[in-house]
Amino acid sequence: MSTVNIFFSITQLITTIGLIFTLLITFKEFQRSNKVRKQDVYTRLELSSIELFKIAIDHPELEKIYNEQIDENLTDVEKERLGEYTASLLNLFEIHFNLRLSKDVEPVIFATWMPWLYDICRSLYFREAWKDLQKHYVPEFRKFINSLIEAMDIADKSTKEKAFYEKASYLLKDDIIKNWLTGLK
């Protein structure tokens, strides 16, 4: 082999090693920035939920969204506020749901929101509001909510909560949700 060929071979080897090293650094930086992005998204969702809690503190009638029965004595202002609050909760759930589907939120983090969703899905007020509101949400989310409500309706009273978690687990192929209530007293 001539000196020129050896020189070109060494140059190609060094260039290849440099390229691999650069790609590795770029990949690691991408992973780091992706992790930061996911943390930022999660933080924003949590801060948004805190804002909803603050609104509920200022307007205690909004807690009626979690009641299993409809309060027939709501004023028009309370009904409107409750409707807007319900839509706000649904918007957060839908964002969280879509992030879960795209794997931009960890399954265990999504599972922490399931008790809220259960409390809402068992509410007759929510179910009535959902009939009108569902048209504002993506089909996958509508199917998810409707399937959860249906699973609860089929179950007997003592197994509604279990049926809810099992259905959500099945739909998302997620054992974390299925076992969420395990170990609770």
Buried (B, 14 or more C-beta within 10 A) or exposed (E): EEEEEEEEEEEEEEEEEEEEEEEEEEEEEEEEEEEEEBEEBBEEBEEBBEEBEEBBEEBEBBEBBBBEEBEEEBEEEBBEBBBEBBBBBBBBBBBBBBBBBEEBBBBEBBBEBBBBBBBBBBBEBBBEBBEEBBEEBEEEBBEBBEBBBEBBEEBEEEEBBBBBBBBBBEBBEBEBBBEBBEEEE
